[in-house]
Amino acid sequence: MDDYLKQFREMISLRGLTDHTIVSYSTYIRVYLDYLSYILHKMPEDVSWAELRGFVRWLQKEKTLSDRTINHCISQLRFFTLYVLHKPWDASQLPMRRFDSYLPYVPSQKETWAFIHSFSNLKHKAILSLMYSAGLRVGEVCALRYEDISRSSMRIHIRHSKARSDRYAILSRNALDILTQYWFHAGRPTGFLFPSRNDPARPMASYTVNQFIFAKEKQLGLKHQLTCHSFRHAFGTHLYENGADLLTIKALLGHKSLNSTTIYVHLASNGIRNAVSPFDRMGGGSLG
């Protein structure tokens, strides 16, 4: 079964995906191959659609996975079937699952400012300031290099974002002040702005950011609601509250589709709440 997993990884790498993505995409294929070896005792090319459906049901029961994660697993199985087994995929045999969507928690502008300024650690404060003030993903802020910060044009060069395309983000003057304090304090790094503590030639790990956010919430006695992405959502929401249009927000966040940006209409305090129903504009009084 190791050969199948190796072929799967090779086919993914041919698409030009990152090592991190290759590891992520391989997660449930490895589980699937173990399932075939120890439970079904079959080779992948001999598995029926009914047995594939049985694996998905087993996976959900044993791992208690969400519907969204189940869909991720089905996508991996589809890729494996098409590009490793070279067999056709029939979506009617193993359909994607419907799942509920929830609005994320977004702190208010006042809460965001207070939380960021509660940090005495300059590195942590600079990271959060950049994530919020420019709407950066955690991986984007961790990968920032010295040359990505343009003080003359007050913008940040984001390289190879999630959509595999470069973009420019705004550079806040307040964030730049904090970043400059950190930069001098950290010994003026000229490579990665936030290098790994164990290996300065590599950026710090993304999970480290979530760890210090959670630790600060605990220290302040706050309910655990914030994640790294909360600050990106706060950026988009607060921009909309302050009057920015959705196309501008879309460009700044690097969204591929405007559908991803419209969530901020729902999250903004002056979004849907400020809309007046046409029924309330009729007649000016009760209908007799």
C-alpha positions in Angstrom: 0.0 0.0 0.0 3.0 2.3 0.4 3.4 2.4 -3.3 -0.2 3.7 -3.7 0.4 6.5 -1.2 3.7 7.4 -2.9 2.0 7.6 -6.3 -0.8 9.7 -4.7 1.7 12.2 -3.3 3.6 12.3 -6.6 0.5 13.1 -8.6 -0.4 15.9 -6.1 3.1 17.4 -6.3 2.8 17.5 -10.1 0.0 20.0 -9.5 2.5 22.3 -7.9 1.0 22.2 -4.4 3.0 22.9 -1.3 4.5 20.3 1.0 2.0 21.3 3.7 -0.9 20.7 1.3 0.5 17.4 0.2 0.6 16.2 3.8 -2.9 17.5 4.4 -4.3 15.8 1.2 -2.7 12.5 2.2 -4.3 12.3 5.6 -7.4 10.2 4.8 -5.9 8.3 1.9 -3.4 6.8 4.4 -6.4 5.9 6.6 -8.2 4.5 3.6 -5.3 2.3 2.5 -5.0 1.0 6.1 -8.8 0.3 6.1 -8.3 -1.8 2.9 -5.4 -3.7 4.3 -6.7 -4.5 7.8 -10.5 -4.5 7.4 -11.5 -5.2 3.8 -8.3 -7.1 2.8 -8.6 -5.8 -0.7 -6.5 -3.9 -3.2 -7.7 -0.4 -4.1 -8.6 -1.3 -7.7 -10.9 -4.1 -6.5 -13.0 -1.9 -4.2 -16.7 -1.5 -5.2 -18.7 1.7 -4.8 -20.7 0.1 -2.0 -17.4 -0.6 -0.2 -16.3 3.0 -0.7 -19.5 4.2 0.8 -18.9 1.8 3.7 -15.5 3.3 4.3 -17.0 6.8 4.5 -19.7 5.6 7.0 -16.9 3.9 9.0 -14.8 7.0 9.0 -17.6 9.2 10.2 -18.6 6.7 12.9 -15.0 6.1 14.2 -13.6 9.6 13.8 -16.9 11.6 14.4 -16.0 13.9 11.5 -18.0 16.9 10.4 -19.8 16.9 7.1 -17.3 19.4 5.8 -14.4 17.1 6.7 -16.2 14.1 5.1 -16.4 16.1 1.9 -12.6 16.8 2.1 -12.1 13.0 2.4 -14.4 12.3 -0.6 -12.3 14.8 -2.7 -9.2 12.9 -1.8 -10.8 9.6 -2.8 -11.9 11.1 -6.1 -8.3 12.4 -6.8 -6.9 8.9 -5.9 -9.4 7.1 -8.1 -8.8 9.4 -11.1 -5.0 10.0 -11.0 -3.6 6.9 -9.2 -6.0 4.1 -10.2 -6.9 5.8 -13.6 -10.5 4.8 -13.2 -13.6 7.0 -13.8 -15.3 8.7 -10.9 -19.1 8.7 -10.6 -20.3 11.5 -8.3 -23.7 9.9 -8.1 -22.2 6.9 -6.3 -20.6 9.0 -3.6 -22.1 12.4 -3.4 -20.8 15.4 -1.5 -22.6 16.1 1.8 -24.6 19.2 2.7 -23.3 21.0 5.7 -24.4 23.9 7.9 -22.7 27.3 7.6 -22.1 29.4 10.7 -21.2 33.1 11.0 -17.7 33.4 12.6 -17.2 35.4 15.8 -15.8 38.8 15.1 -14.6 41.2 18.0 -15.7 44.8 17.8 -13.2 47.5 16.8 -12.8 48.5 20.5 -12.3 44.9 21.6 -9.8 44.2 18.8 -7.7 47.3 19.8 -7.8 46.4 23.5 -6.8 42.7 22.9 -3.8 43.6 20.6 -2.6 46.3 23.0 -2.8 43.8 26.0 0.4 42.1 24.7 3.7 43.2 26.1 5.6 40.7 23.9 6.5 42.8 20.9 6.7 39.9 18.5 3.2 38.7 19.3 1.9 42.2 19.2 3.5 42.9 15.8 2.0 39.7 14.3 -1.5 40.5 15.5 -1.2 44.1 14.4 -0.3 43.0 10.9 -2.9 40.3 10.7 -5.7 42.7 11.8 -4.6 45.9 10.1 -3.9 44.3 6.7 -6.4 41.3 6.9 -3.6 38.7 6.5 -3.9 35.0 6.8 -1.8 33.5 9.6 0.4 31.8 7.0 0.9 35.0 5.1 2.1 37.0 8.2 4.4 34.2 9.3 6.0 34.1 5.9 6.6 37.9 5.6 10.2 38.9 4.8 12.0 42.2 5.4 11.7 43.2 1.7 7.9 42.6 1.7 7.4 45.8 3.8 7.3 48.9 1.7 7.5 52.0 3.9 7.6 54.4 0.9 4.3 53.1 -0.6 2.8 51.9 2.7 1.9 48.5 1.4 2.8 44.9 2.1 3.7 42.4 -0.7 2.0 39.1 -0.1 3.7 36.3 -2.0 2.0 33.2 -3.2 -1.2 33.5 -1.1 -3.9 30.8 -0.8 -5.1 31.6 -4.3 -1.5 31.1 -5.6 -1.3 34.7 -6.6 0.6 37.7 -5.3 -1.2 40.8 -4.0 -0.5 44.0 -2.1 -2.1 44.6 1.3 -2.3 48.0 3.1 0.3 48.9 5.6 -1.1 50.6 8.6 1.0 53.4 10.2 0.1 52.1 13.7 1.1 48.6 12.7 4.3 49.9 11.1 5.2 51.6 14.4 4.8 48.4 16.3 6.6 46.4 13.7 9.5 48.8 13.8 9.8 48.6 17.6 9.8 44.8 17.3 12.3 44.8 14.4 14.9 46.8 16.4 14.2 44.6 19.5 14.7 41.4 17.5 18.1 42.4 16.1 17.0 43.8 12.8 16.1 40.6 10.9 16.7 40.9 7.2 15.2 37.5 6.2 11.9 36.3 7.7 10.5 39.0 9.9 9.2 36.3 12.3 11.7 33.5 12.1 11.3 30.2 13.9 13.0 30.1 17.3 14.6 26.8 16.5 15.7 27.6 12.9 16.0 31.3 11.9 16.2 30.3 8.3 12.5 29.2 8.5 9.4 31.1 9.3 7.7 30.5 12.7 5.0 27.9 12.6 1.4 29.1 12.2 0.1 27.0 15.1 2.3 29.1 17.4 0.1 32.1 16.8 -3.1 30.3 17.8 -1.3 29.2 20.9 -0.4 32.6 22.2 -3.8 34.0 21.3 -5.4 31.3 23.4 -2.9 31.9 26.2 -3.7 35.6 26.3 -7.5 34.9 26.4 -6.9 32.6 29.3 -4.7 35.2 31.1 -7.4 37.9 30.6 -10.2 35.6 31.8 -11.9 35.8 28.4 -14.1 33.1 26.8 -12.1 31.3 24.1 -13.5 32.7 20.9 -10.6 34.1 19.0 -8.5 32.4 16.4 -6.0 33.7 13.9 -8.7 34.1 11.3 -10.8 36.2 13.6 -8.5 39.1 13.0 -8.8 38.7 9.2 -12.6 38.6 9.5 -12.4 41.6 11.8 -10.5 43.6 9.2 -13.1 42.9 6.5 -16.0 43.6 8.9 -14.6 46.8 10.2 -13.7 48.0 6.8 -17.3 47.5 5.7 -18.5 49.3 8.9 -16.3 52.2 8.0 -17.7 52.6 4.5 -15.4 50.6 2.3 -17.2 48.9 -0.7 -17.2 45.1 -1.1 -15.0 45.2 -4.3 -12.2 47.0 -2.4 -12.4 44.6 0.5 -12.3 41.7 -1.9 -9.1 43.0 -3.5 -7.5 43.7 -0.2 -8.3 40.3 1.2 -7.3 38.5 -2.0 -10.6 36.7 -2.4 -11.2 34.9 -5.7 -14.9 35.3 -5.5 -17.1 38.2 -4.3 -19.3 35.5 -2.6 -16.5 35.1 0.0 -16.6 38.8 0.7 -20.4 39.3 1.1 -20.2 37.6 4.6 -19.1 41.0 6.0 -22.5 42.5 5.2 -23.9 40.0 7.7 -21.1 40.5 10.2 -21.0 44.3 10.2 -22.9 46.1 12.9 -24.3 48.6 10.3 -24.9 46.0 7.6 -28.3 44.3 7.4 -29.5 45.9 10.6 -29.5 49.3 8.9 -31.6 48.1 6.0 -35.2 49.3 6.1 -37.9 47.0 4.8 -39.9 48.4 1.9 -43.0 47.5 3.9 -42.0 50.0 6.5 -41.7 52.7 3.8 -45.3 52.2 2.7 -48.2 54.4 3.8 -46.6 55.7 7.0 -49.1 54.0 9.3 -51.2 50.9 9.8 -53.2 49.6 7.0 -57.0 49.8 7.4 
